[in-house]
Amino acid sequence: MNSKRLCLTLLSIFAMFIVPAARGQAQEKILRRFNDKHGWNGMYPSSALVFDSAGNLYGTVGQGGGGGRSCGGYGCGAVFQLSPGANGIWTERVISTFDGKNGQDPAASLVLDAAGNLYGTTNLGGNQACPFGCGTVFKLAPGAGGKWTRTLLHAFDGTDGYQTYAPLIFDSAGNLYGTTLGGGAYGGGTVFELTPGANGQWTESVLHSFNRQSGDGFNPYSGVIFDSAGNLYSTTANGGAYNRGTVFELTPGSNGQWTETLLYSFGSSRKDGSVPFAGLVFDDAGNLYGTGFNGGTHGYGAVFKMTPGANGQWAEKLLYSFGSSKPDAELPMANLIFDSAGNLYGTTLAGGVHNLSKCWSYGCGTVFKLFPEVDGNWTEQVLHSFGRRNDGYSTEVGVVLDTNGNLYGTTPDGGTWGVGTVYEITP
């Protein structure tokens, strides 16, 4: 299932009617509207963006790209580059396309290494042991004349996981880590490591297979992050004590084995956040922050904080429950980010001022900001409500900041041709 179909399925489950009203807004500019007329430049952008050192943006589209006719007629997805130019005009260029055999539906964000190589994953394609393929890990290396060379680093086969919606992360030794939504020893997904070898080959190791029969979490949509001690942290959308998702930690051992600890199970009450599709982010004090797609005081999702205790226990606190006023942001799916002042930024799939028929009466989604107050509470501001004419909508991925405090992101729907946009939010 590509990310757009996932979005539509989730909206059908959590449909709620929103009454329009207004809150503070920032200025939005559309940098790119994808075109479904031919699909050569891609359709349905499915990932958050990443900057290189020259200020170019990179992202992925789940369909289009013209790389092959085997994936619905327009191609199996692509990686694109957006380069800034004079007068604020950005130029898009497709730097790699997929054909199914080498991958299909790249749904996750990309990551850059120090040499300027890009690494990413595809949700489908590759090994045909799974329907439509089990997914892949790839590398893109820049060359002369702006040409990029793609290398297949790993093709999943189901036993080691399949389908990955999550971005990769490097450790200090150059190893890659990620998650798969399904597969593994128990079918609930995996956390994996890819280690580079001297001959250019990469070796995969499964660090943990999620077991839905044992009270473990399962189905991680999000990627992992490191703490300063080398432990890994993330979330699962399902499983745990109440089957509403978990926060987990993986600790490396001297024998190369990793031990999982469940830090929190969501859903202990109806007002708790739950179903965390998004991953986590650390603050400078070692606290973790994330979002639950559902739950919270009003049932439209929440932002939570996890604080470590002296005894190894972690305490959860809800910082903000969406849907507190009409129309508030609703249903967050994406990772949060911090700015240098300690403010949090994110996006929501639904909610906001605009309530157009094209958004199925749920509101078209938002970009929001959370401010920490001196009393420990947090105040939300909706920076942008999607759904204006030719605007994108229903964003399910997060935003990235530039050095001037501008936010950049993608929407999988909307725009002039209805197949997605790249946008900039200026404070």
N, C-alpha and C positions, 0 to 999 in steps of 0.2 A: 504494500500500500504506500503510495507516495504521500508527501506531506500535505498536499492539498486535500486529498481524499480523507486523510486523518483528521484534518481541520473540520471538514464538513460532518464527519461522523461524530466528533466530539460536540459540535454545536447542536446536532440533533438530539443528543442526550441531555444537554444542560440548557435547553431553550428557556429563556425568560424574556418577558416584555419589559422594555426600558422606556421611561418617560423623559423626553429631552429637557435639558436645562443647560446652563453654561458655567464653566469655571475658567480659571486663568489659562491662557494659551501662549504658545511660542509660535514662531513663524516656520512653516514648512515649505520646502522647495523640492519638487520632483526632479531628480537627476536623470532618471531613465524610466521610460514606460516600455515594457516588453511588448512585442508584436506577435500575434498569433496568425497573421496572414500567411507567413511562410515558416515561421518558427526557427529560422536559421540562427538567430542570435539568442535563442532560448526562451523558455516560458516557465512560469511558476517558480520564481526564486525561492529556494528552500532553506537557506542558511543565513546566519549572521555574517557580517562582513569583517574583513581583516585588512589593516593597513600594512604596506611595506615602508621602508625607510625613505622612499621618494615621494610618498603621499598618494600612491595608487591604491585603489580598493580592489579586493578580490572576493568573489562569491561563487555560488553554484546555482544552477537551475535544474529542476527535477526532470523536465522534458525539453524537447527541442535541441537545438545545436546542429542539426543536420548530419549527425554522425552515423546515422543508420536508420533504415525504414522499419526495423523490427519492433519498435517500441511505440506503437500507436501512430506511425506515419511521419512524425516530425523529428524523430531522434530520441535518444535515451538519456539526454541530459548533457550538461556542459559545465565547464569552469570559465568564468568571464573576468576580465580586468576593466576597471573604470579609471581613466586617467584624467586629472584636472587640467584644464586649459585656460586660455584667456577668456575674460568676461564671465567667468563662472561656468563655462560650458565643459561638460565631462564627455569623454569619448569612450565608448564601449568597444571591446574587442574580445572575441571568443578565443581562448588560448588552448583549449582542449575539449574534445567531444568524446562521447562514449557510444559503443555500439551493441551493448548487451553482453557480448563475450568478455569484454575487458571491464565490465561494470555497467550499472544502470541506476538511475535515480540517485545522484549524489545529494543526500539530504542534510549532511552535517557541514559545519563551518570548517574552514581550512586553517592550517597552522604553518607558520614560516620558521625555517631554521636560520642560523646566523649567516649562511651562504646565500640566502634568498630563494631556497627551494621551498616549494609548497607541498604539503602532505594532507591527504584527505581520505575519505571513505565513500563507498557507494552502498546504498541500502540494498540493492539487488544486483543481479548480474554475476558473472564469474562462474563458479562451480555450479553445475546444474543439479546437484544433489537435492537442492531445495527448489520449489516452484519459482520460476523466474530468476533463479540464481540465488546464492546465499550471501552475496555481498563481497566487497573487496576493500583493500587498503592500497593506495597508490601514492606515487611521488611525481611531482612536476618540476623539472630542472630548466631554468632559463638558459638560452643559448644565443648565438649570434643572430642578428637580424630580427630579434624579437620572437624567435621560434622557441617553443617549449617542448621538451621531450618527456613523455610520460613513461613511468616504469611501474609495473604491477609488483607490489611488495608482498601481498598475501591475498589469497582467495579462501574465504571461509567455506567449510564443508558441512555445516550443521552440527557436527559433534563438538566443534570448538566455538560455536555460536553462529547466528545468522541475523541479518538486518541490523544495521547500526545507524541510529539517528544522531549520534553523539560525536562531538569533535575529539580529536586526539590531543595528547599533551606529551611534551618531552620531559625526561629527567636530565640531570646534569651530565650524565654519561652518554646522552644521545639516544636512549631507548624511548620507544613510543608506547603509550598506554591508552586504552579505550574500553568501550563497553559494546556489547551486542544486546539487542532487545530480546532475542529468543535463542534457542539452541543450548548447547552445552550438555553436561552430563544429565541434567534433570529437565531440560527444556525451558527453563526460566530465564535464560540469558547468561552472559559471562562478563568478567573483567579480564582483559588480555594484555599481554606485553609483547612487543616486537623488538628484537635485538638485532642490530646490524652486524654483519660479518665482514671479514677481510675481503671476500670475493664479491661483495656487493649483494649477497643474499641476506635475507632477513629471516630470523627464526622466531616463530610464535610460541608463546607459553600461555596457557590458561591459568590465571591466578586464582579465580574463584568461579564456580558454577552455582547459580542461584537455584535453590530447591524449594519449589512452591509447596511441597508436602511437609515441610519441617518447621513452618513458622517463619522461615526466612523471607526477606523481600524478594521480589522478582519483577522482571520487565524494566530494566533501567533504560529510560529514554535519554538520560543525560550522561555527560562525560565525567571523568574523575579529576580531582585536584589534589595536589600535594600539600602537606604541612612541612614545617622546617625540619622535622625529624624523618621525613621520607615515608610517612603513612599516607594512604589514599583515602579520599572521602567522596561520597556521592549519594544519590537518592535512587529509590526504585518507586515506580508508579503504583505497584500493587504489592500485596503480601504484608507481612508483619502481623502483629497481634490482632489487628482489627481489619486486615485485608484492605487498608487504605493507603498503603505505601510506607516507606521507611527512609531513615538516614542511616548509612552504614560507614564503617571504617575498616580498611584492610591494612594489617600490620605485617611487614616483612620479617621473616625469621632467619636464623643463621644457616638453615639448611635449604634456603631458597623457597620454602613454603610460605604462603601468606595466610594469616588468620583473620577471619571476619568477625566484627563485633557490631551488633545492632545498637545504634545510639538512641534511636527513637522510632516508635511506631505511631503513625498518624491515625486519627479517628477515635481517640478515647472518648470524645464527646462530639455532638453535632456541631459545636462551635469551633472545634479544632480545625486547622487547615488539613487538607488531605489531597491525595492523588498528585504528588509532586512530579510533574513532567520535567521541570527545570532542574539544573544542577545547583551547586553551592558556590559561595564566594567567601573568602576570609576577610576580616578586618585586621588592623594592625595588632589588636589585642588577642587574636586567636579565636574570636567568635565566628560562627558560621551563619550565613544568611541565605535564604531561599524563598521560593514561592510554592504554595499549594494551589492547584488548579481549581479545586472545589473546597467546600467548607468555609470556615471563618464565621464570624458572628451573623452575617447576612446570607451565607451560602454561596457567594460568588467568588470564593478564593481568598487567599490571604498571603501576606509577607510574614515570615517567621525568622526568629533568631535562636541559635543554639549556643549556649554558654557552657564551657567545660568546668567541672567541679574538681575539688582536690582528690576525691575518691574515684576518679575516672568516670563518674556519671555526668551526663549532659542534661541541662534543663532547657526546655523549649518555651519561648514566649512569642505570642502573636504581636507583631508591631503594627499591623494595619489589616483590617478586614475590608475587602472591596464591596461595593454596593451600599456604602453607608449613606449616600444621598443620591438623588436622581438628577442627572445621569452620572454615575461614577464609572471608573474603569471596572471591568469585570473579566474573570476567567484568565488569569495569567499562566502562560505556558513557558515563558522564556527566562533565561538566566538574568540575574541582576548584575549591575556593575557599579563600582564606586567612583566618584570623582575625588580630587585631592582635598576637598573640604569635608569629606565624609558623607556626602549625599548619595542616595541610591537612585538608580534609573532602571526602568524596565518597560515592558510592553504588555498589553492584554489583547486577547483574541476578540473580545466583545466589549460592549459598553461605550461610553462617550456620548457626545452631544448629538451626533447625527444618527438618525433612525430611518434609514432609507430602505426601500423594499429590496434593494439588492443585498442588503445585509440581513435578510430574513427576520427583521424586526428585533434583532438582538443588540443593535448598535454595532458599529463597524470596527471597534477596537481603538486603542489609545497608546500613546507614549506618556509615561508618568514619571514623577520625581517624588522621592520621600526625603524630608528634612528631619534630622534629629533635633529635638528640643532639649533644653537644659534639665527638664524634669524627667527625662528618659522616654517620653512619648515621641511619636513621629507624626509629622503632618504631610499629607499627600497633596500634590498639585498635578492635575492633568495638563500636560504640556501641549498635547495635540490629540484631537479626535478625528479619526479617519472617516472618510465617506463623502467628502465634497465631490463635486463633479470632476471626473477623471482622476480622482485620488485613489490610492490603494486602500485595502482594508483587510481585516482579519489577520493581522500579523501574529505569527506564532514563534518568532525568533527575536532575540534581543538586539540591543543597539551597541555601537562602539563610539567612543569619544575621540575627537582630534585634539590637538594642542590648544586650540582656541575655544574649546568647550562646546563645539557643535556635535550633534548626535547624528549618526548615520545608521540606516537599517533597510530592510526589505519587507515587502508584503507579497504573499503568494497570489493574491487576487486583486482585482481592480486595475486602475489605469485606463487609458483610452481604449485598449482592446481587451481588458478584463483578464489579463494573464500575468499581472504583477508589476511591481515598481521597485525602484531604489529611491530613497528619500533622504533629505537632510533636514534636521530640526535646528534652528538657530535661536539661541536664547536672546 
